[in-house]
Amino acid sequence: APVFRKGMHLQPRANLKLVNVHEGLPASGLRGGKVHCVKGLYEYFHYLQDREEDEGWGCAYRSMQTVCSWLRLQGHVSRNVPTILEIQEAVAATGMRKKTLVGSREWIGAVEVSTALDQLLGIECSIMMVSSGHDLETKGRELAAHFDNVGSPITLGGGVLAYTVIGVDYNEQSGECRFLILDPHYTGKDVLKTIQSKKWVGWHPVTLFRKDSFYNLAMPRPKQCI
């Protein structure tokens, strides 16, 4: 259950999203692994929601919105989930990107997501970096610790794609890892059965990520969790 902290008032919001779409999924299939998963509630944000034509460029914005929904539903922040335009304005305000980002169809990555979370919500992130997508499996222990101690979704960006990581199944002995991925590239209707059966949320091996691309992960660190 979400923890609502004293003084936190959640404003009602239209266009409600599906919540915790990973619940009820089959096991990852990894032998000897232990599942470390997102704690609490989050909403599933993806392409084409809220009358936004963001297919092909909006995946990191949608991942950040999922992270923001988790922060809000856990009572870490009280403001509504920011729009894509608000995220662009926050990134441009720091000088990290040119002002032409605002209102454009330019994509952002995990580092910009970290900056926007700080600007808009006062939430700091740790940035995890790997030089190859296949090296993400070596980060299984650190990712497991994040889900155990913080429990937030993670924005992962690299290879011109962004995903939301909401869990890992990690075998300490072998070092093998499976990743529970919430995919923001979905363009269909919010039908849970379709989303689960077509693996828009599901377990994946490290081969999902490109060997020839670096990846950054923005791992939120709410003050109450540090």
C-alpha positions as CSV (number, residue, x, y, z in Angstrom):
1,A,0.0,0.0,0.0
2,P,1.2,3.5,-0.7
3,V,2.5,5.5,2.2
4,F,0.8,8.9,2.4
5,R,2.9,11.3,4.5
6,K,1.5,14.0,6.6
7,G,0.9,17.3,4.7
8,M,0.8,15.6,1.3
9,H,-2.5,16.3,-0.5
10,L,-3.1,14.5,-3.8
11,Q,-5.1,16.4,-6.3
12,P,-7.6,14.5,-8.4
13,R,-6.5,14.0,-12.0
14,A,-8.4,13.3,-15.2
15,N,-7.4,10.6,-17.7
16,L,-6.6,7.9,-15.2
17,K,-4.0,5.4,-16.3
18,L,-3.6,1.7,-15.6
19,V,-1.9,1.0,-12.3
20,N,0.8,-1.7,-11.6
21,V,0.4,-3.5,-14.9
22,H,3.1,-6.0,-14.0
23,E,1.0,-7.7,-11.3
24,G,-0.1,-11.2,-12.3
25,L,2.7,-11.8,-14.8
26,P,4.3,-15.2,-15.0
27,A,7.8,-15.8,-13.4
28,S,10.9,-14.7,-15.4
29,G,12.1,-18.3,-15.9
30,L,15.5,-17.6,-14.3
31,R,16.6,-20.5,-12.2
32,G,17.8,-19.7,-8.7
33,G,16.9,-16.0,-8.9
34,K,15.3,-13.7,-6.4
35,V,12.8,-11.0,-7.5
36,H,13.4,-7.4,-6.5
37,C,10.6,-5.3,-7.6
38,V,9.0,-1.8,-7.6
39,K,7.3,-1.0,-4.2
40,G,4.0,0.7,-4.1
41,L,1.9,2.1,-6.9
42,Y,2.7,3.5,-10.3
43,E,0.8,4.5,-13.4
44,Y,1.7,3.2,-16.9
45,F,2.5,6.1,-19.3
46,H,3.2,5.4,-22.9
47,Y,3.0,6.8,-26.4
48,L,-0.1,8.7,-27.7
49,Q,-1.8,9.2,-24.3
50,D,-3.4,12.6,-23.4
51,R,-3.8,13.5,-27.1
52,E,0.0,13.8,-27.5
53,E,1.4,12.8,-30.9
54,D,4.7,11.6,-29.4
55,E,5.2,8.3,-31.2
56,G,8.8,7.9,-32.2
57,W,10.3,10.4,-29.8
58,G,8.5,10.6,-26.5
59,C,9.6,7.3,-24.8
60,A,11.9,8.9,-22.2
61,Y,9.2,11.6,-21.3
62,R,6.7,8.8,-20.8
63,S,9.1,6.8,-18.6
64,M,9.7,9.9,-16.5
65,Q,5.9,10.4,-16.2
66,T,5.7,6.8,-14.8
67,V,8.4,7.7,-12.3
68,C,6.6,10.9,-11.3
69,S,3.3,9.0,-10.8
70,W,5.2,6.6,-8.4
71,L,6.6,9.6,-6.5
72,R,3.1,11.2,-6.3
73,L,1.3,8.0,-5.3
74,Q,3.8,7.2,-2.6
75,G,3.4,10.8,-1.2
76,H,6.9,11.9,-1.9
77,V,5.6,14.8,-4.0
78,S,2.1,16.4,-4.2
79,R,2.1,18.0,-7.7
80,N,0.5,16.3,-10.7
81,V,2.5,14.4,-13.2
82,P,4.2,16.9,-15.5
83,T,3.3,17.1,-19.2
84,I,5.8,16.6,-21.9
85,L,5.9,20.4,-22.5
86,E,6.6,21.0,-18.8
87,I,9.5,18.5,-18.9
88,Q,11.0,20.2,-21.9
89,E,10.7,23.6,-20.3
90,A,12.5,22.3,-17.1
91,V,15.3,20.8,-19.1
92,A,15.8,23.9,-21.3
93,A,15.7,26.1,-18.2
94,T,18.9,24.5,-16.9
95,G,20.8,25.2,-20.1
96,M,21.4,21.5,-20.6
97,R,19.6,21.7,-24.0
98,K,18.8,24.6,-26.2
99,K,15.5,26.4,-25.8
100,T,14.4,25.0,-29.2
101,L,13.7,21.8,-27.2
102,V,10.5,23.4,-25.9
103,G,7.5,22.4,-28.0
104,S,9.7,20.2,-30.3
105,R,9.7,16.5,-31.1
106,E,13.3,16.1,-29.8
107,W,13.9,13.1,-27.6
108,I,15.7,13.3,-24.3
109,G,17.7,10.7,-22.3
110,A,18.0,9.5,-18.7
111,V,20.4,12.4,-17.8
112,E,17.8,14.9,-18.9
113,V,15.2,13.0,-17.0
114,S,17.3,13.3,-13.8
115,T,17.7,17.0,-14.3
116,A,13.9,17.5,-14.9
117,L,13.0,15.5,-11.8
118,D,15.3,17.8,-9.7
119,Q,14.0,20.9,-11.4
120,L,10.3,20.1,-11.2
121,L,10.0,17.9,-8.1
122,G,13.2,18.4,-6.1
123,I,14.0,14.7,-6.5
124,E,17.7,13.8,-7.0
125,C,18.8,10.8,-8.9
126,S,21.8,8.5,-9.0
127,I,23.0,8.0,-12.5
128,M,24.2,4.5,-13.4
129,M,26.3,4.2,-16.6
130,V,27.3,1.2,-18.7
131,S,29.4,1.3,-21.9
132,S,27.5,-1.6,-23.4
133,G,23.9,-2.7,-23.0
134,H,25.1,-6.3,-22.3
135,D,27.0,-5.0,-19.3
136,L,23.7,-4.2,-17.5
137,E,23.7,-7.8,-16.2
138,T,26.8,-7.0,-14.1
139,K,24.7,-4.3,-12.4
140,G,22.2,-6.9,-11.1
141,R,23.3,-6.6,-7.5
142,E,23.1,-2.7,-7.5
143,L,19.7,-2.8,-9.2
144,A,18.4,-5.3,-6.7
145,A,19.5,-3.1,-3.8
146,H,17.7,-0.1,-5.4
147,F,14.4,-1.9,-5.5
148,D,14.9,-3.3,-2.0
149,N,15.9,0.1,-0.5
150,V,14.1,2.7,-2.6
151,G,11.5,0.8,-4.7
152,S,11.1,3.4,-7.4
153,P,10.8,2.8,-11.2
154,I,14.0,3.6,-13.1
155,T,14.3,5.4,-16.4
156,L,16.8,3.6,-18.7
157,G,18.0,5.3,-21.9
158,G,20.4,4.2,-24.6
159,G,20.5,3.0,-28.2
160,V,18.0,5.7,-29.1
161,L,15.4,4.0,-26.9
162,A,14.2,4.5,-23.4
163,Y,12.5,2.0,-21.1
164,T,11.2,1.9,-17.6
165,V,12.8,-0.8,-15.4
166,I,10.5,-1.9,-12.6
167,G,12.3,-5.0,-11.3
168,V,15.0,-7.5,-11.6
169,D,15.2,-11.2,-11.0
170,Y,18.8,-11.7,-9.8
171,N,20.8,-14.9,-9.2
172,E,23.6,-14.0,-6.7
173,Q,25.5,-17.2,-7.4
174,S,25.7,-17.0,-11.2
175,G,25.3,-13.3,-11.6
176,E,22.5,-13.9,-14.2
177,C,19.7,-11.3,-14.3
178,R,16.3,-10.8,-15.9
179,F,14.8,-7.3,-16.2
180,L,11.2,-6.4,-15.7
181,I,10.6,-3.8,-18.4
182,L,7.6,-1.4,-18.7
183,D,7.7,-0.3,-22.4
184,P,6.7,3.3,-23.1
185,H,6.6,2.6,-26.9
186,Y,3.1,1.0,-26.7
187,T,0.5,2.9,-28.8
188,G,-2.6,0.9,-28.2
189,K,-5.6,1.2,-25.8
190,D,-5.1,0.7,-22.1
191,V,-6.2,-3.0,-22.0
192,L,-4.3,-4.9,-19.4
193,K,-4.6,-8.3,-21.1
194,T,-3.1,-7.0,-24.3
195,I,-0.3,-5.1,-22.6
196,Q,0.7,-8.3,-20.7
197,S,0.2,-10.8,-23.5
198,K,2.2,-8.8,-26.0
199,K,5.0,-8.2,-23.5
200,W,4.6,-4.4,-23.3
201,V,5.3,-5.2,-19.7
202,G,7.4,-8.3,-19.1
203,W,10.6,-10.1,-18.2
204,H,13.6,-9.8,-20.6
205,P,17.2,-11.1,-20.7
206,V,20.1,-8.7,-21.1
207,T,20.0,-9.3,-24.9
208,L,17.1,-6.8,-25.1
209,F,19.7,-4.1,-24.8
210,R,22.2,-3.3,-27.6
211,K,25.7,-4.5,-27.2
212,D,27.1,-1.6,-29.2
213,S,25.4,1.2,-27.3
214,F,26.0,2.8,-23.9
215,Y,23.1,3.2,-21.4
216,N,22.3,5.6,-18.6
217,L,19.9,4.8,-15.8
218,A,18.2,7.6,-13.7
219,M,17.6,6.1,-10.3
220,P,15.4,8.4,-8.1
221,R,16.5,8.9,-4.5
222,P,13.7,10.5,-2.5
223,K,15.0,12.0,0.7
224,Q,12.9,9.6,2.8
225,C,14.6,6.6,1.2
226,I,18.3,7.7,1.5
